Amino acid sequence: MDTRPKSGELIEATVEEVAAWLSATEGRAVSIHEVRRIEAQALRKLRQEFTRRGLFPADLLPDR
């Protein structure tokens, strides 16, 4: 059974919940520290990609 969210589905979870889910799906212990490191790395890569494309975070937000 696939437990991943469908495309476009928003998920809210604590770091502890993410660590528990990763531990269960990967079959090894995943620490809270590792989850935070993964999150920081993903944000860093996202910022780099925005810069490369000449975009700003506000570009993702709809006009109000």
N, C-alpha and C positions, 0 to 999 in steps of 0.2 A: 504494500500500500504506500502511495506517495504522500508524504506529510508536508511537502513544500506548499507554500501559498500560491494561489493562482496569480497570473500576471495582473498587476494593478491593485491587488489586494493589500491593504495596509495592515501591518502587524505591530502591536505594541507589546514589548516584553522587557522585563528587567534583565540586568546583566546576569544575574543568578539563573534566570529561566533559560537564557540563551546558552549559558555554560552547561546546564543540565541537558538541554536538547542536543547540543553538539556532542556531549559525552555519550549520550544514548545512540546517536546516529553513527558516530565514528568508532564506537566500541573502545574508547579510551577516555581517561580523565582529562577534561578540558577545564582549566582554571579560569577564574574571573579575570585574573591578570592577562591571560592569553586572549580572552574575548575583547578586553579593552585595547590591547595591542593591535588586534585585527581591525577593530573599529577605527583606531587612529590611522592605521596604514591605509584603509579604504578612503578616509576623508582626505588624507594627503594626496592620494592618487586622483581623487575627484577634483581637488583644487588645481593640481597640475594640468589635468585635462581641460578644465575651464580656461586656464591661462593660455594653454596651447591654442584653443579655439577662439580666444578673444572674448569669452563670455564672462558674465558676472552672475552671482547667485540671484540677483533680482530678475534676471532673464527667465528664470524658471517660474516665477510667481505671476499669476494672471493679473491683468490690470483691473483695478477696482473702481 
